[in-house]
Amino acid sequence: MKHIHTLALTAACAFSFPAAAFADDFDRLQSLTQTELASFAKDFTAVASYKGIAPAEPLGIIGFDIGAAVSATRLDNAAVWEKAGFEHATVYMPTLRAQKGLPFGIDIGASLTAVPDSDIKLIGGEIKYALVPGGIATPAVAIRAAATRLSGVDQFDLDTRSVELTVSKGFLMITPYAGIGKVWGSLTPNVGNLKKETPNGNKVFAGFNLNLGIANMAAEVDRTAGNQTVSVKLGFRL
């Protein structure tokens, strides 16, 4: 709970202050071996992959979900990241997010990420379809497809794709949810003699959504290919 509280405070103020001069630019990728690049790509795919941070139930035609989030991913290969130019064991990803309900149980969403004191920027998008919309006595079941793309980094290109199945059931103001999925990454180096890496991994996640009228908070923990991420979102959901 202490970690979630810290992330909530970070999410609330992550976009309130300008970033300092980039201290964690990736400017030493050429120093990695191919084996190290594979480890780096596995971690980065987990860091950059789309985080839904929302239950399975559809928003409906007039529904929306907007907010600011922050995700913290603990790196399995922090020494490799440091060798490449990023000198932290945990990556914090502040993100602006928006989801909009459409007819027929479909939701669409987008995210925009800019990591302070780093050259990491990400855009992401999702489409979610409620296989079962859920009700008073039945859970909601949804499938989501999502993708992200990295920008701002000169030494490599990265994109991710993911699919996941989510189940949720609301109880008064709180809606717990859980799911499984698969994540694919593609990291293409632009320096040295390094070759493209295409890691993939399974994903499991669980979280809850707390809705207080229109004000909303969600928290989620996921594990993707061995990397654990904790995410918190604050905003408005209708």
C-alpha positions in Angstrom: 0.0 0.0 0.0 2.9 2.4 0.7 4.2 1.8 -2.8 0.8 2.4 -4.3 0.4 5.6 -2.3 3.8 6.8 -3.6 2.8 6.1 -7.2 -0.5 7.9 -6.7 1.4 11.0 -5.6 3.7 10.7 -8.6 0.8 10.3 -11.0 -0.8 13.5 -9.6 2.3 15.7 -10.1 4.3 13.9 -12.8 3.2 16.4 -15.5 3.3 19.5 -13.2 7.1 20.2 -13.5 9.4 20.4 -16.5 12.0 17.7 -16.9 15.6 18.5 -16.2 18.3 18.2 -18.9 18.2 14.6 -20.0 20.5 12.6 -17.7 19.4 9.2 -18.9 19.7 9.4 -22.6 20.5 6.0 -24.3 23.8 7.0 -25.9 26.0 3.9 -25.3 24.0 1.1 -26.9 27.0 0.2 -29.1 28.8 -0.9 -26.0 26.4 -3.9 -25.5 27.0 -7.4 -26.8 24.2 -9.1 -28.7 23.4 -11.2 -25.7 23.1 -8.0 -23.5 20.9 -6.4 -26.2 18.6 -9.4 -26.0 18.3 -8.9 -22.2 17.8 -5.1 -22.7 15.1 -5.7 -25.3 13.2 -8.1 -23.0 13.1 -5.6 -20.2 12.2 -2.7 -22.5 9.3 -4.6 -24.0 7.9 -5.1 -20.5 8.5 -1.5 -19.6 7.0 -0.1 -22.8 4.1 -2.5 -23.4 0.5 -1.1 -23.0 -1.0 -1.1 -19.5 -4.8 -1.2 -19.6 -5.3 -0.2 -15.9 -9.1 -0.7 -16.3 -11.7 -3.4 -15.8 -13.3 -5.5 -18.5 -16.8 -3.9 -18.4 -17.5 -1.6 -21.4 -17.8 2.1 -20.9 -20.9 2.4 -23.1 -21.8 5.0 -25.8 -21.6 8.0 -23.4 -18.9 6.6 -21.2 -15.3 7.8 -20.9 -12.2 7.3 -18.7 -9.5 10.0 -18.7 -6.6 10.5 -16.3 -2.9 10.5 -15.4 -1.1 7.3 -14.5 2.4 6.2 -13.5 3.9 2.7 -13.9 7.0 1.5 -12.1 8.8 -1.4 -13.6 11.7 -3.2 -11.8 14.4 -4.1 -14.2 15.7 -7.6 -14.4 18.9 -6.4 -16.1 19.6 -3.1 -14.5 23.4 -3.4 -15.1 22.8 -3.7 -18.9 20.6 -0.6 -18.8 23.3 1.3 -17.0 25.9 0.2 -19.6 23.5 1.5 -22.3 23.1 4.9 -20.5 20.1 4.5 -18.0 21.3 4.5 -14.5 18.3 3.4 -12.4 17.0 -0.1 -11.3 13.4 1.0 -11.7 11.7 2.8 -14.6 8.9 5.2 -13.8 6.5 5.9 -16.7 4.1 8.8 -16.2 1.3 8.6 -18.8 -1.7 10.6 -19.9 -4.5 8.3 -20.8 -8.0 8.4 -22.4 -10.6 5.8 -23.2 -13.9 6.2 -24.9 -16.9 3.9 -25.1 -18.4 3.1 -28.5 -21.5 1.0 -29.5 -21.6 -2.8 -29.4 -19.4 -3.2 -26.3 -16.3 -1.6 -28.0 -13.9 0.8 -26.2 -10.9 2.6 -27.8 -8.1 4.2 -25.9 -4.8 6.1 -26.3 -1.8 6.9 -24.1 1.1 9.4 -24.2 4.2 8.9 -22.1 7.2 11.2 -21.5 9.7 10.0 -18.8 11.2 13.0 -16.9 15.0 13.3 -17.1 15.1 10.8 -20.0 14.7 10.7 -23.7 11.9 8.0 -23.5 8.6 9.0 -25.1 5.9 6.5 -26.0 2.5 6.6 -27.8 0.1 3.8 -27.4 -3.4 2.7 -28.5 -5.9 0.0 -27.7 -9.2 -1.5 -28.8 -11.2 -3.5 -26.4 -14.3 -5.7 -27.0 -16.6 -6.9 -24.3 -17.3 -10.6 -25.0 -19.6 -10.5 -22.0 -20.7 -7.0 -20.8 -21.4 -8.2 -17.3 -24.3 -7.5 -15.0 -25.6 -7.7 -11.4 -24.9 -11.4 -11.2 -22.4 -12.0 -14.0 -18.8 -10.9 -14.5 -17.6 -8.9 -17.5 -15.2 -10.6 -19.9 -13.2 -8.6 -22.5 -10.4 -9.0 -25.0 -8.0 -6.1 -25.7 -5.5 -5.6 -28.5 -2.9 -2.8 -28.0 0.3 -1.4 -29.4 3.0 1.1 -28.4 5.8 2.9 -30.2 8.9 4.5 -28.9 10.2 8.0 -30.0 12.9 10.4 -28.8 15.7 7.8 -28.8 18.2 7.9 -31.6 20.1 4.7 -31.1 17.3 2.3 -31.5 13.6 1.9 -32.5 11.1 -0.1 -30.4 7.5 -1.1 -30.8 5.3 -3.5 -28.9 2.1 -5.4 -29.5 -0.1 -7.2 -27.0 -3.4 -9.1 -26.6 -5.0 -9.9 -23.3 -8.2 -11.3 -21.8 -9.7 -9.5 -18.8 -12.4 -10.6 -16.3 -13.9 -8.2 -13.8 -16.9 -8.0 -11.4 -18.1 -4.9 -9.7 -19.2 -4.7 -6.1 -20.7 -1.3 -5.2 -17.9 1.3 -5.9 -15.0 -1.1 -6.4 -14.4 -3.4 -9.4 -11.6 -6.0 -9.0 -10.2 -7.5 -12.2 -7.6 -9.9 -13.5 -6.3 -11.2 -16.7 -3.7 -13.0 -18.9 -2.1 -12.0 -22.1 0.8 -12.1 -24.5 3.3 -9.3 -25.4 5.6 -9.1 -28.4 8.4 -6.6 -28.8 10.7 -5.5 -31.7 13.8 -3.5 -30.9 16.0 -2.4 -33.9 19.4 -0.9 -33.1 20.8 1.9 -35.2 24.4 1.7 -34.0 27.2 -0.7 -34.2 26.9 -4.2 -35.6 24.0 -5.1 -33.4 21.0 -7.0 -34.8 17.3 -6.7 -34.3 15.8 -8.4 -31.2 12.2 -9.6 -31.1 11.4 -10.8 -27.5 8.0 -12.0 -26.4 6.5 -13.1 -23.1 3.4 -14.1 -21.2 1.6 -11.5 -19.1 -0.6 -11.9 -16.0 -2.1 -9.0 -14.2 -4.7 -8.1 -11.5 -6.0 -4.8 -10.2 -9.1 -2.8 -9.0 -11.0 0.2 -10.1 -12.5 2.5 -7.4 -15.2 4.9 -8.7 -16.5 7.7 -6.6 -19.3 9.1 -8.7 -17.1 10.6 -11.5 -13.7 10.7 -9.7 -11.8 7.5 -10.3 -8.7 5.6 -9.1 -7.3 2.4 -10.4 -4.3 0.3 -9.4 -2.8 -2.7 -11.2 0.1 -5.2 -10.8 1.3 -7.1 -13.8 4.2 -9.5 -14.6 5.4 -9.6 -18.1 8.2 -12.0 -19.1 9.6 -11.9 -15.5 9.4 -8.1 -15.1 7.0 -6.8 -12.4 5.1 -3.5 -12.9 2.9 -1.6 -10.5 0.6 1.1 -12.0 -1.7 3.7 -10.5 -4.2 5.9 -12.4 -6.1 8.9 -11.1 -8.8 10.7 -13.1 -12.4 10.6 -14.1 -14.6 7.7 -15.3 -18.2 7.7 -16.3 
